[in-house]
Amino acid sequence: MEFGILGPLLVRDEHGEHPVAAPKQRVLLAALLLRHGQVTSTELLADCVWDGRPPRTARSALQNSVMRLRAGLGAAGARLQTRAGGYLLEAAPEEFDLHRFTELHRSGAAALDRRDDEQAVELLEAALAVWRGDALLDVPSDRLHREQAERLADHRLQAMEARVTAELRLCRRSMVAELYALTAAHPGRERFWAQLMTALYQESRQAEALTVYQRVRRALDEELGILPGAELRELHQRILRADLEPAPVDEPATGQQYRPAPGLPAPRQAPPSHRQVPSGNAPFTPLTPTQLAAPLADFTGRVTELAELTRLLTVQRGTGICATVLSGPAGSGKRTLAGQAARAAQRAFPDGVLRADLRGSRPDPATPHEVLAAFLAALGVPADRLPVAAADRAALFRGIVAGRRLLVVLEDAQNAAQVRPLLPTDTAGAVLVTSRRRLPELIGAVPMALGPLPLPDAVTFLRRAVDPRQLADGPAGAAEPAGDSVTWTGRASDSATRTELAGDAAALTELAALCDGLPLALRICALRLATRPGWTVRRLADRLVDPRRRLDELRIGELDLRAAFAGALRALDPATAAAYGRLALPGLATVGTRTAAEALGSSAPTPSTCWSGWSTRIC
């Protein structure tokens, strides 16, 4: 049996996990686990479940919650026992993840004290591996988070600091990239900053270590009005005096000269395979990238969406929001709207804008490894200091952008796994992600769904894009057919043109409606009319009326609506993709459950299963 609170709540036996769905039951179980082996009073449990404001019926409601929790735990339910004045959850210490972490942490710290660094690293890594996320991650109790989660998070950070100390003593591998990430995620932990400066000095990057100190000193002064602590100040002085190493060490095969950390023994030489992050002596000054998309002069509509997206980007800074996810179907104009919003919010991000096409809807999606290489190059990282491993690149990227008011725009994301390595770990800047999927698994992100362009805006776009002469419908002083094209023979008078414009508004509206509010389809129509000046709006609308050939018409050059939809279908499993095709019934804008079931047949996925797949990928 296994119980866990170091991450999402966990109950697991030989038959698998037993999820606890009800929020009050999760709080109840967490409170019992935190006092496992002891009787927890009814009053304390009620205080945790209702955050200090239990109702008059708390006792009976608690009894009902205990009964439901006991039933939902399977065989483990028998361990939840009623005792005088409260309840007891029987769990052996080794079954509880918090106990395992505590024992491993204590043993690792003892090994560190006796300078058995290899044993310390092994034990502390095992302790940290017990964690599956933030403590009490899905437990909705302010009291438990205030009294327990913050305390446990501090113990976790202490274990991290101890492991890094042991690694720095061993000098088996570079710790710089990891420490850049840790200082970015926990800027208030001065020990991490001291360890980063030590790691840089070990790699003969004295100037960069001094730059780190100046950055910390400035941040503490500006934000808190205090100086760095004694440990950091002393380390800074020792680096200035270059008096950290007791004796020179041999140069490794990589040509990198190692120096021991303050008060540490001379390091053993590390093999080249451990040197994953190239280093240099020159201080690094990040550049200010400006990778904004080109503005669109004919951007039309989306006034409300643009204002809301711009607001989300500017308020994202300094909050716990990791990203804003703009989702919508293929061709809905996500990339264009994101570009407009990034440009509108640019003044809020003086440290620059990074932009990457993740190619999530294409057969060759971009890897975080290649995107991070491009980001680091844009930030000014020399090619010879670019880490080899993707994890090291991510850590270096996060370290560089920590504290910077930088906007990162990630277009056409395939899934959350593709996005996570590209997210900064602090909230000084903002991240905007566009995707055909809603990416609900991207914890901490704010979703924004993009629907079709309203018909009046679609008509306005076409009216601005189309040559007024193409609104004319026939030979009234304007055009005569010539095979597959139209040859203009004269120009209508102003009064005739006004009549034609008024008379052909229906054709313009029909063409916009046939595009279903998809900006990509509207753009293709405008370009097709621009490249065929002899065509009228009516002629193109007539060519789109037949739904069987509509996608054949909606393509020009690299713009292809069918290809855009095909990319969305590729993201579906074969059965769901086949069901999507069977449900594309001619003449039906919506399909009811009964009609869908008849079209799918008994061997296909259920309509609800199909909808679940489509709604997060292409809808």
Phi, psi and omega in degrees: 000146181220132175239144182213140173235355182274072188132203173300147180303136187227130169226119185218136173232194184293344179268352180123192182278151175242091182294142177252106189276319186289130182303316182294325177291326177294318178297316181300312181296318180297317180296321178292320180295322180294342176237036184299141183085356179235153175283129178256125186293152177300321181296317180293319179297316179297322179296322178288316184294319183253017176051050175081003180230059182292144177284173179296331182268021187301319184297312180291322178296323179293320178299318178296319179296319178297318180298315180291321179296316180300320180290327183280348183271000180067224182297332180290345180300332180293341180283344179272105189246146176272128178233168180300119176084359181177210184222155181228131173253114181276119178211129176295146182307319183289349178275351187252124185297327180296320178295317180298317178298314184299316181292317179295320178297315180298317180293321179295320179295323178295320177296323178295319180297325180268009175064029170269077192292323179297316177295322179298314179300315181298314182290318182289324174296321177295321178297314182291333179291342178294330182288136178247004184156190178297144179299140178056039189303319184248025180257111186275070179224114179298322182295314180295322178293320182291317187269335187241312187298318181293322178296316180293323178298324179292321176298321179297316179294324176298320178295321177298314181298319180294318179297317180297320178302315179295319179296320180294325176294321183286328181054039180276336183206163179288135178251002188297309183299317180296321181287329172300318179293319181293320178291329177290321181284331184226068186296341180275353180272098183296334179298321178297321179295319178297320179293323177296315178299320178296316180297319178296318180295323178300331182262020179061034179249058185299316182298319180292324177297319178293324177296320177300316180299316180297323179293317179295314181301316181294318181295316179296322180292315184288322187268325185238348181069031180232166176264161174301157180291173185299322181298314180293318181296318179294318179298319179301315180295322181291326176292320178299323181275350182054045183245028184278326187268135178283336182199152177293155179239160179294150181279127178295170183296339181284350184087003181271124180273116177274148171229142183288159179284167180303124176074008182258155177290161178301135186283157170279153181290134179266144177291157183302331184296339180274350183268080186270341182247105178301146182233168179207165183271337185286139176296148184256126177243110183298146174277172177248097183286149176226079185258050179283146173290152178297139180291150178256119181291332184258022177300128188230139175073203179057031183297312181295315181297319181295318180295318181292318180294319177297320178297316180299321180293319184284329179273349181296329182297134176079009178247183176272008181285127181272335182189161168251125183254113177264111184243154179177167183291169178303134177081009184276357176089026181297313183297318181294314179296320179298319178296319178295319180293320179298320179291321180293327183265005189303323184296336180281354184232074184293345180272004170115178180228127173252138182222139179217140172268111182279352175054037184295335181267002181256162180295341182242067182300148179291144176267149175305328180302312182284325179294318179296325177299317179293318179298313182296322177296318179295332178276357175098011178288123179298152182300326183282356176246015179277120179300155181276313185281146180298321180297321178291323177296317179297318180295318179295318178301314181294324177294320182291318185273357180302129179079358182264141178275082187240139176257129177247123180248118181246108186265142173057058179284140180279315182199177182292328180298328178288332186273321190307315181295347184261003182269130171298156182264356174246178187242026178291329179252208180210158179230134176239123181243134171248142183198152172286340177263158180277345178053052180295339181281358176275088187298133178092000180270150176260121181275149173216115182269138180251118179267189180292156176290128179304148185303316179301321178291323178296318178295319179299317179300313181294320181298322179289328187274335189269141172299128181307329180294336180281353174280344177292146190258345186192207190280012182291072178075016187234301190214160174221141184294146176216087181069233183271004180227179178237131179255125181282133182247351181183178181243133181289156177290165181301317181294321178294321180297319179297321179296317181294320179299316180292319183288333184259012176301328179297319180295320179296317179295320180296318180297317179297319180294323179294340177275358175056029178072015179270114180304327178297317179295320178296318179298318179297317179299316180298319180290323179295320177291325180293326181273353176232076185299343179277349179278152172255164176300319180300318181298315180293321178299318179298326180288339181266352186299317182287113183296338182287338180243007185297316180293333175296327182278330187272065175202144175201125182058231180277352179273118187212111182293323179299316179297323178296317178293323180299322178297323178292320180293329179297335181283348181270154172290158187304319183294316180291323177296319178295321178295323178301318179295321181289334181273355178280070185280130181301136174083359182246117177283327176231153182234123178285168183298318182294315178298319180296317180297320178295320181289327183282325183082174186284336185271351184268169175298153178291157178305322181293323177295315179299315182298321178301319179290316183291321190294335179262359184237316186231352184261000000 
